[in-house]
Amino acid sequence: MTSSTQAPHTHRVHGGLAAIAAIARRWPIALGLLAAAASTLTGPNGAADLAMIVVIAASCYVAAAAFARPAAAWVWVVVASALVVAARLLDVSPLLVNLVAGTALVVLGIVRGVARPALARQTAGFVGYGLLALVALVLPPAPGLVLAAVTLMGHGVWDLWHLRRHRDQVPPPLAEACVALDVPAGLAVLVLAFLV
């Protein structure tokens, strides 16, 4: 074989590897879309499940600011998910457990004396999204579901802001995954709410 007959094969292999590498770099989007599909296909339990996603997402950013470490946000995803499981086993509201845990993160950040602007921004986001989540729960089912879905999509805008600005210790891959979760899941629930 001559080098001229090997070149097209080599080019295809390198081109294929480059495509796989490009897709691999977008793993946060894939993760977010999988989570959005899972939350939509399993059928959200009304506004409660969407509100819980909002509170967990907001508290992850608080964790990053409170510990002044981007990895803390990823760890908090696991912790908050474990809190949901534990709360359900104990027949306690997972949303309220995560609201209390997020509040504890704020207090921890204040006690640790972390950067005030970052903690203040994330606390404001946590309080704002948390209040909207709670309001969604006290509304009648249909309007509550709509408010929870819109709040989730609104958090997607917050994610996008963090993705663009790289602020407050929020890891860009987490913000990217959250955009891919929040916006599609919120839109899907809205579409389903108006079709049903």
N, C-alpha and C positions, 0 to 999 in steps of 0.2 A: 504494500500500500504506500502511496505517496502522501506527502504532507498535505497536498491539495485535497485529497479525498478525506483526510481526517479533520480538516478545518471545519466543515459544516457540522459534523457530529460534536466536536469540541465546543463550537459556538452554541449549539442547542443545549448541551449539558450546562455550560456556564450561564446561559440565559435562563434555563430552568432553575438553577440554584439561586440566581439573582431574584427570580420571582418568588421562590420559597422564602428567601431571606426578607424580601419586602413584606410578604404576608406575615411572617413571624414577628416583624417589628410592630405590627398592628394587633398584637395579641390582646391589648386592653380593650379594643373595640370588640373583638370576638367574645371576650369574657363578658363584657357588658351586654352584648346582644343575646348571648346565651342566658344570662340572668333575666333579661327582659322577657325572652320567650318563655322561660320557666315560670316566671311570675304571672304571665298572661295566660299561658296554656293550662296551668293548674287552676286557673280561675281565682282571682283575688277574692278574699272573704270580705267583700264590700270595701268600704273606705278604710277599715282597720288595717288590712295588709298594706295598702298603699301608704297610709300614714306611717306605718312602722318602717317602711323602706325609706321614707323621707327623713324620719328621725335618726335612723342608723346612718344614713348618708351624711347628715349634718353633724352627727356626733363624731364621725371618723375625722372630719376636718378639725373639730375641737381637739381630738386626741393628738393630732399632728402639732397643733399650736401649743397645747398644754405640756407636751414632752419636748417640744422644739426639735422633733425628729420626724422626718418624712415616713420612716418605716412604722412609726406608731399608728399611722392611719390604717395601714394594712393589717396590723395586729388587731386594731379595734374592730375591723370587719369580722374577724374570727370571734373576738370576745362578745361583740354585740349579737352575733348569730347564736353563740352558746347561751347568752342570756335569754334569747327568744325561746330556745328549746327548754331551758330550765324553768322559765316562767310558765310555759304551757304545761309542763309536768306538774308544777305546783298549783296550777289553775289560778294564776295571777296574770294580769294584763301585761303582755310582752311590751306593748307600747309604753306603758307607765314605767316599767322596769328600765327600759332604755332611756326614757326621759330623766329618771333619777340618776342613772349611771352617767349620762351626758352632763348633767348638772354637777356631779361629783368631779368630772374631768375639768370643768371650769374652775371649781374651787381648788383643785390640785394645781392647775396652772397658775392661779393667783398666789397660792402658798409657795410655789416654786419660784415665783418672780420672773416668769418667762416674758418675752417681748410683749409689752402691753398692746401695741396696735394689732398684732396678729391675733392675740387672744380675744381682744375686744371685737374684731371683725367676725371671728368664728363664733363667739358667744352671741353676737347679734343675729347671725345667720341661724344658729341653733334655736334661739328663742323665737325668732320670726317664723321659721318653718315649723317648729314645734307647736306654736300657737295655732297656726293654720291647720296642722294635723289634728289637734284637739277639737277645733271648731268643726272640722269635717266629720268627726265622730258624733257630735251632738246634733248635727243636722239630720233631717229625714234621709233615708237611704240613697235615693237618687241624687239629690243635690250634694250630699256628703261625698258620694263617689266622684262626682264631677269636680268638687273642690279638691279632693285628695289627688285626683289625676292632674289637675292644673297646677297644684302645688308641687307635685313630682316633676312636671315639666319645667316649672319655675326653678326648681333646684338644678335642673339641667343647664339653665342659663348661668347659675352660680358656678357650676362645674366648668363651664366654658370659660368664664372669667378667670378662674384659677388656672385653667390649662393655658390660656394666653399670657397671663401675667406671672406665672410661677411664684406665687406669693404664699406666705404663711405656712411654710413647711409642707404644703400639700404636694405629694408626689404627682408629677404630670401623668404617669400611667394610670393612677387611681382616678384622677379627674377625667381622663379620657374614657376609662371604663364606665364611670358614672354618667357621663353624657350619653354613652351608648345604652345604658340601662334606663335612665330617667325619662328621656324624651320618647323613645319608642314605646316603653311600657305605659307611660301616661297617655300617649296618643292612642294606643291600642285599646286601653280601657275606655277612653272617651268614645271611640268609634263603636265599641261593643255596647256601651251604655245607651247610645242613641239608636242603635239598631234593635236592641231588645225591648 
